[in-house]
Each structure stands twice: as structure tokens, then as C-alpha cells.
Amino acid sequence: MDGELTGLVVVVAVALLSFIYMKVTGKQLPPAVRAALPAVVRGLLGALSKTPGARKLCFVKAASTPVSLAPPVFTGTITGAEIMALLKPLGIQMYGPVDRDYNLVGMSEIERFLAHYHSDLPYTADDFDCDDHAWLMRAEVLKWSKGRMAWGYVEGQSIPGSERQFAPHAWNFVIDTTKRVFYVDELTVAAGQDKPTPAYPVRSHMGRI
């Protein structure tokens, strides 16, 4: 449990115990007892947080630390000009790369991230929909790779004859160490669940990397 939450629980517990004591006895809680209560409550909270069964309590679970993901292992680089050349035949329209070059990772690293990452926020039309999910996934990748991975964002729709058919949508693309482009999509519209899909031509409205 973090410090702020512990402090709040201690304040509430001391106030509640003091109120109950006054109601039962008709007297104020002795100053010495009141002074010792915070330490007692903190000790109980510490014991609870180390008890397996108590970990299921909401106040303990809410403060749990997410499992961290080890940094990516980079195995190559690619220039912005190369990225533009790879995206053009796919129909992904991008004004230009932001950085001069980017780092590449192998497929195992991409799949490791996808197995780890899942948005806690459900899809909500017009509020938290495809573009929000795509931007959030890309933001997490940028944090994970310190902005170095060739992982981009695209808005577009399928073209006639494509195996996957979908209306205007937003998703991500990533380039692996072999310099192949793959689609990734938390909402599984443009790509499979937790599995990069080899990129296919689309009608793109915008792209970003």
C-alpha cells in the first residue's frame, strides 16, 4: 500500500475508533491511547498487506504494483527514408518521419510486448474508441522503448479484395528486424489478438511514426 493511501486509512481508522470509544463510554479517548493508535493501525495494515488472503481486499489490490516489462532488445536500425519506402506500397500516407532513424527488434520482442500489454479501458464508441486504443498502445511502446522503436499509428480502411474488410479504423504498425511491416491492433480489427499480422495494402487517411 502506498504512503498516501496508508495515511488516509490511518486517519479514518483513528477518527472512527475515537468516535466508537466516546459513544460506548461517554468519555474522550485518553491522549496516550490516541497518540499510540496511528502506529497500531499502521502495524495492522502492514501485516494485512503481507497476508495472502488479505491481498484480495480492494484497498490492498488497488495499490499493487504492476509487473514491469524488461526493456526491449534492439537488433537493428532503420532510417526514416527506408520506412517511407516500405509504407508507400501499402497505401499508408505519411508526410514524413519525425526522427532520422529508429531501432528495430525481433518478432519475439514484439510478441513479448503484446502478451504483456492490454488496455484496462473497454471500447466505448465516440469516447474511447479505435483511435484512442491505438494511440494508447503506441504511447506504451514509446515509453517501453524510450521512443526508439519503429512502431507507428495509422488511420484507414480496407480495400476491395482484402482478406480483412473493415470501415475507417485506427491501428498500429511495427517494423521488425528483417524490415518487414506488421499490423497490430488491440481491437483485433486490422490484426489478430496479440499476434502481429503481415501488413497488407489499405486505403490510408494518415500515418505517423
N, C-alpha and C positions, 0 to 999 in steps of 0.2 A: 504494500500500500504506500502511495507517495506521501510526502510530508503534508501537503495542503489537505488531502482527504483525511489523514490521521488527525491533524489538528482540529478539523471540523467535527469529527466523531467524538474527540475528547471533550470539546466544549459542550456539545449537545448532551453527552453522557453525564458530565458533571452537573449541568443545569437540571437534568431530569432526576438524577439521584437526590440532589438537594431538595427539589420540589416534593418528591415522594417522602423523604425523611420529615419535612416540615408538616405535610398532610397527616402522616401517621402519628408523629409525636407532638405536634403543635409547637415545636421549637425549631430554631435555626440550626443548621448543621454546624457542629463545632469547627472553629477556624483551623485547627490542626488536621482534622479529618478532611476538610475541604481542600487544604493545601496538598494533602497526600493523594487525593483522588486522581489527578491527571496522570501521575506516574503509574498508579494501579491500572487505569484504563489502557494506557499505552502498553503496559506489560501484557494485558489480556489480548489486545489486538495483535501484538507480536506473536503470541502463542497460537492464536487462531490462524494467522497467515501461514504458519508452518504446519498446520494440521491438514492432511489430505482432504478429509471430508468437508472442512470449512472453506476450502478453496472454491467450492461451488456457490458460496454465498455471493450475492450480487456485488457487495462492496469490495470483496476481495478480487472477484473476477474482473471488475471494471478497471482495476488498477494493474492488472497483469501486463507484463512487458511482452510485446510481440516477438516471435522468433526472428532474429536477424538473418539476412541473406549475405553469405560471403561475397566479396566483390567479384566482378566478372574477370575472367582470364582472357586477356586480349591476345589474338594470334595473327593480326594483320592490320593493314590500314587501307584506306580508300580515299581518293580525292573527291572534292565536290563535283568536279567536272565529270569524273567517272560515274558518279551517282546520277547525274543528269542524263548521261548516255544510257544508263540501264533503265531509267524510268520512262524515257521517251517512247520506246516501242510498246510499253504497257498502257499508254494513253494518260499517264499521270502528269498533269500540268503543274509545273513548279517554276516560279520566276527565277529561282537560283538558290544554291545552297547558302547557308548562313556562315558556315565555317570553311576553312580551306581544306581540311582533311578530317577524317573520322576513324575511330578504331573499329575493328571487326572481331567477332567472336565465332566460335564453332557452334554447330547446331545444338550440342549438348548444353552449352551455356544458355542459349535462347530458351530451350525447353526447361532448364532449371529455373529460370525466372518465371516462366508461365505456370509451372507447377506451384510456385510459391505465391504468386500474385493473384488475388481475387478481390474485386471491389465489394465492400460491405454494403454499398448502396444499391438498392434494386433499380431496375429500369423504370422510369416514370416518364410517360410521354410529355413532351414540351417542357419538362422541368429537369430531369436527369436522364437524358436520352442518349442516342448513339454518340453524338459529338462529345458530350461530357465524359462518357465512359472511355472514349478513345483518347481524349486529352489527358484524363487522369492516369491511364495506363502508361502513356508516353512520359508523363511527368515522373512517375515512379521509376521508369527505366533511366531517365536522365539523372535522377538522384542516385540511383544504384551505380551508374557508370560515370558519375561526375561530369555528365554532359558529353561524353566521348563516343558513345555508341552510334552507329548508323541505323537509327530507329526513327522512323518518320510517321507522319499523320497524313491521311488522305480523305477527301470527300469525293464521292462519285456514285455511279450506279453501274449495274451490269450492262453488257451489250448483248444483242440478239445472238443466240447460238452458244452463249457461255453456259457451262455446266451449272453454275450458281446464278440464279436470277433474283435480283433484288432492286427495289426502288432506291432513290437517293439515300445514301447512308454514309457513315463515317467510321473509319477503322484505322489500323496501323500497318506499317510495313517495316520490315527489317532486312538487312543485308548481312549474310553470313560470311565466314572467312574465305569461301570459294567465290565470293562476289555474285551470289545468286540472290534474287529478291524473293521474299516470302511475305504473305499476308498473315496478320494475327488480329484476332477480334474477340474481345471479351464477350460480346453478344452472339457470337457464332453465326453471324450472317454472311460475312465475306470469307471466313475461315473456320476451321473446326475447333472444337473445345480443347484448349491447352495444347494445340498442335499447329505449328506453322504450316500454311498451305502455299505451295509454289504459286508465285504471282501469275496472274492471267490478265489479259487486256480488259480495261474498263473504260467507261466514259467519265473522265475525272473533271471535277469542278475546281479543285485546288489540291495542292500538296505542300508539305512542309517538312523540313528536316533540320 
